Amino acid sequence: EEALAECERGLRIDDPSDPEPDSLRLPAPDPDQLRAELRNLVQKANLASISTWVKNLAPGSGRGTSGHSGSGLLLAARASSLPE
């Protein structure tokens, strides 16, 4: 969840600026490319969360539906609301 929060925080930055313009990272990264990478990371994290959630619901897992908050579905809902 912390990684998702950081990705979402990065996606909310409207006009990013390089915090170290004299750094060795030349050329500066393209903001649109970084946003695409962040969206990709959010999607991967959501899929992993849903996969884990489904595995925990599988018969014989010993957990059933008890003790699960359904956060996988909430994460999927958040990802679908992200701007592209």
Number of C-alpha atoms within 10 A of each C-alpha: 11 7 11 20 11 13 18 19 11 15 21 13 11 8 6 11 11 11 7 9 10 8 10 8 10 8 7 12 11 9 16 11 10 13 19 13 14 19 21 13 16 23 18 13 19 23 16 13 20 19 13 12 18 14 14 17 16 12 10 9 10 10 13 14 15 9 7 12 10 13 14 20 15 14 20 17 12 15 17 11 9 12 9 9
